[in-house]
Every structure is written in structure tokens, then in C-alpha cells.
Amino acid sequence: RYADFETITRRFTWSQATDNDDVIFAAAIKLLHRALVEERKPVRLVGVEASNLVGYGRQLCLLESMPQRLRCLDKAIDRIRKKYGFTSIQTGRTLALKDIFASHKGDYVLETPSLTR
């Protein structure tokens, strides 16, 4: 959504299912960049939605060693964060959050000034 509250929607569909957050993040950044190039306006809000979700249980290709390793890594990170909090283990992409947000009991405290009185 732009600063003037005009809302645009962009969509991308993969040919294969994914549960890798880096793959989803890269697609979202690509769509955002394309939208920003088309229309040079200040952005107010960016959202990402995942749909057509299916349960895990597909046959892996022989050449899928790296995605499988990334899937295992994502699951391990999720287990650690669930047990010890989000800040207990961070990727390079989330490391900068510690300089922006306060943390409490292993999680970041997100405050919205318009909702905080």
C-alpha cells in the first residue's frame, strides 16, 4: 500500500512447493522491487501472503540436496526459537533487528506508537 492508501497486489506461483523462508523472501523482494520500479511513490505497508498450502510429503528429486539441507536448517532454527525465543538464534538477515527493537524473554518487543497509549 502506498502512502496515499492506494493498494496494489502482486502475485507469484512456484511450479514446486516450498517451505523455505529464503525462497519466499526472495520472491517477495523481487515483486516489491518490480512494483517500486513501475510506480515511484512512498510505500506505507508491505504484506506477504502464502496460500494453497499443502502438507509436507512429496518425493524429492535426486538433485535437491541443497533445498533439503536448507529445509532441515529452517526446521532446526524454528525448534530452537520455539524453545528459547526468537533472539536465541538469528540469521544474518535478522541480526540487525537487535539494534532496532527491544527484546524481552528472548523475543523482540514490537510497539506501534499509534496503538500504544
One Martini backbone bead per residue (centre of mass of N, CA, C, O) as a GRO file, in nm:
protein
  117
    1ARG     BB    1   0.098   0.036   0.022
    2TYR     BB    2   0.060   0.351  -0.017
    3ALA     BB    3   0.057   0.662   0.125
    4ASP     BB    4  -0.233   0.714  -0.038
    5PHE     BB    5  -0.379   0.410  -0.010
    6GLU     BB    6  -0.295   0.263  -0.243
    7THR     BB    7  -0.360  -0.060  -0.378
    8ILE     BB    8  -0.148  -0.338  -0.444
    9THR     BB    9  -0.101  -0.647  -0.638
   10ARG     BB   10   0.112  -0.932  -0.615
   11ARG     BB   11   0.211  -1.243  -0.794
   12PHE     BB   12   0.337  -1.582  -0.711
   13THR     BB   13   0.410  -1.905  -0.869
   14TRP     BB   14   0.514  -2.213  -0.814
   15SER     BB   15   0.594  -2.530  -0.944
   16GLN     BB   16   0.692  -2.580  -0.650
   17ALA     BB   17   0.709  -2.655  -0.344
   18THR     BB   18   0.760  -2.454  -0.035
   19ASP     BB   19   0.946  -2.400   0.306
   20ASN     BB   20   1.137  -2.157   0.235
   21ASP     BB   21   1.204  -1.841   0.343
   22ASP     BB   22   1.412  -1.745   0.129
   23VAL     BB   23   1.235  -1.793  -0.120
   24ILE     BB   24   0.999  -1.612  -0.035
   25PHE     BB   25   1.161  -1.352   0.012
   26ALA     BB   26   1.279  -1.324  -0.276
   27ALA     BB   27   1.005  -1.297  -0.418
   28ALA     BB   28   0.907  -1.046  -0.263
   29ILE     BB   29   1.138  -0.857  -0.348
   30LYS     BB   30   1.091  -0.876  -0.652
   31LEU     BB   31   0.801  -0.762  -0.648
   32LEU     BB   32   0.866  -0.496  -0.507
   33HIS     BB   33   1.068  -0.386  -0.710
   34ARG     BB   34   0.877  -0.384  -0.952
   35ALA     BB   35   0.671  -0.186  -0.822
   36LEU     BB   36   0.877   0.051  -0.772
   37VAL     BB   37   0.947   0.095  -1.073
   38GLU     BB   38   0.660   0.157  -1.180
   39GLU     BB   39   0.613   0.318  -0.890
   40ARG     BB   40   0.714   0.633  -0.752
   41LYS     BB   41   0.630   0.577  -0.424
   42PRO     BB   42   0.544   0.584  -0.117
   43VAL     BB   43   0.556   0.339   0.137
   44ARG     BB   44   0.341   0.196   0.396
   45LEU     BB   45   0.282  -0.119   0.301
   46VAL     BB   46   0.387  -0.466   0.352
   47GLY     BB   47   0.280  -0.786   0.223
   48VAL     BB   48   0.265  -1.146   0.294
   49GLU     BB   49   0.128  -1.431   0.119
   50ALA     BB   50   0.017  -1.764   0.180
   51SER     BB   51  -0.099  -2.022  -0.045
   52ASN     BB   52  -0.185  -2.336  -0.110
   53LEU     BB   53  -0.141  -2.526   0.121
   54VAL     BB   54   0.063  -2.811   0.207
   55GLY     BB   55   0.162  -3.095   0.305
   56TYR     BB   56   0.409  -3.284   0.384
   57GLY     BB   57   0.491  -3.522   0.103
   58ARG     BB   58   0.731  -3.547  -0.112
   59GLN     BB   59   0.922  -3.616  -0.376
   60LEU     BB   60   1.252  -3.620  -0.419
   61CYS     BB   61   1.503  -3.513  -0.589
   62LEU     BB   62   1.831  -3.579  -0.660
   63LEU     BB   63   1.899  -3.245  -0.681
   64GLU     BB   64   1.791  -3.162  -0.361
   65SER     BB   65   2.013  -3.103  -0.141
   66MET     BB   66   1.996  -2.801  -0.064
   67PRO     BB   67   1.695  -2.772   0.010
   68GLN     BB   68   1.707  -2.990   0.229
   69ARG     BB   69   1.911  -2.846   0.409
   70LEU     BB   70   1.742  -2.587   0.448
   71ARG     BB   71   1.501  -2.726   0.579
   72CYS     BB   72   1.654  -2.835   0.824
   73LEU     BB   73   1.749  -2.561   0.924
   74ASP     BB   74   1.473  -2.427   0.963
   75LYS     BB   75   1.367  -2.637   1.170
   76ALA     BB   76   1.590  -2.592   1.382
   77ILE     BB   77   1.537  -2.292   1.428
   78ASP     BB   78   1.241  -2.322   1.515
   79ARG     BB   79   1.296  -2.499   1.766
   80ILE     BB   80   1.478  -2.300   1.916
   81ARG     BB   81   1.277  -2.059   1.922
   82LYS     BB   82   1.049  -2.207   2.074
   83LYS     BB   83   1.225  -2.267   2.333
   84TYR     BB   84   1.420  -1.970   2.352
   85GLY     BB   85   1.356  -1.779   2.128
   86PHE     BB   86   1.420  -1.568   1.870
   87THR     BB   87   1.713  -1.453   1.983
   88SER     BB   88   1.883  -1.727   2.009
   89ILE     BB   89   1.864  -1.732   1.683
   90GLN     BB   90   2.037  -1.594   1.391
   91THR     BB   91   2.037  -1.443   1.106
   92GLY     BB   92   2.169  -1.203   0.914
   93ARG     BB   93   1.888  -1.071   0.850
   94THR     BB   94   1.805  -1.051   1.181
   95LEU     BB   95   2.041  -0.903   1.336
   96ALA     BB   96   1.945  -0.593   1.309
   97LEU     BB   97   1.703  -0.600   1.515
   98LYS     BB   98   1.865  -0.542   1.785
   99ASP     BB   99   1.897  -0.223   1.703
  100ILE     BB  100   1.571  -0.161   1.695
  101PHE     BB  101   1.471  -0.372   1.914
  102ALA     BB  102   1.343  -0.478   2.186
  103SER     BB  103   1.387  -0.724   2.447
  104HIS     BB  104   1.184  -1.015   2.578
  105LYS     BB  105   1.228  -1.327   2.654
  106GLY     BB  106   1.358  -1.378   2.347
  107ASP     BB  107   1.189  -1.133   2.230
  108TYR     BB  108   1.051  -0.901   2.045
  109VAL     BB  109   0.944  -0.560   2.080
  110LEU     BB  110   0.648  -0.442   1.935
  111GLU     BB  111   0.571  -0.103   1.860
  112THR     BB  112   0.274   0.099   1.820
  113PRO     BB  113   0.219   0.421   1.864
  114SER     BB  114  -0.090   0.432   1.773
  115LEU     BB  115  -0.157   0.188   2.001
  116THR     BB  116   0.001   0.345   2.218
  117ARG     BB  117  -0.079   0.499   2.553
   0.00000   0.00000   0.00000
